[in-house]
């Protein structure tokens, strides 16, 4: 039995949820693909898939086996691509996933320059605030905010991502300028929603972290809409400085100086990270993208 082919068939069945769709992908008869997967199970002495007329599901041991072999296949594919393109110019599809705000404001304008430098690379960029698993989602590079992830990937910090409170001059003229976090209860808050929920406003009072969030006036993951509402004087907004800097520069939003300072998490070191698998760095298209973004991160860190 060609075990590697059987493993590829098994992985595709899991990811497509169907023997028929997997067979269509490999352009082989469904019966042939099903037989090879059955042979794999027989060789392993374990049932990997629960089959029914409608669905195909992993067994408990099947899930463990899938996780292991998917990682191995990903490394093998990266190694094959690196060997085949050894000392060749960067080319092919480069799949990047970035969180929406960073993608729109920072990444996409920069990638125009990247395309000029590497015209044989086809950029395939997805903007999403959902968590990304590089192997599962077939992504070469991911850009995410927060803390360095625990998964088995390389995480390079591109820039800080600390949030800061701001409000419009009109809002402050009408509602007053708060100087202590407990005063925020008398104000209105505009909140950015992450995949884990709206970002809270917290600070350290009496040696413990307390939630001092103002009553909500608006909540959304649409950063530009939230900034617009803040500019219109509808409340206090907390977003990262790199988002707010253009509005601070033109004076449509003003920073608030609260003591003790306001945070969105008690953990220090929030950042924006470039995530990639170690083995993929040898692939020319991935390597030049990582080097390009890392080089430009110095200018981002300076802002």
Secondary structure, DSSP 8 states (H G I E B T S, - for coil): --HHHHHHHHHHHHHHT-HHHHHHHHTS-HHHHHHHHHHHHHHHTS--EEE-SS-EEE-HHHHHHHHHHHHHHHHHHHHHHHHHTTTS---EEEEEEE-HHHIIIIIHHHHHHHHHH-TTEEEEEEE--S---HHHHT-SEEEEEES--SSSSEEEEEEE--EEEEE-HHHHHHH----SGGGGGGSEEEEEEETTEE---EEEETTEEEE---EEEEEES-HHHHHHHHHTTS-EEEEEHHHHHHHHHHTSSEE---SS--BS-SSS--EEEEEE-GGGGGSHHHHHHHHHHHHHHHHHHH-
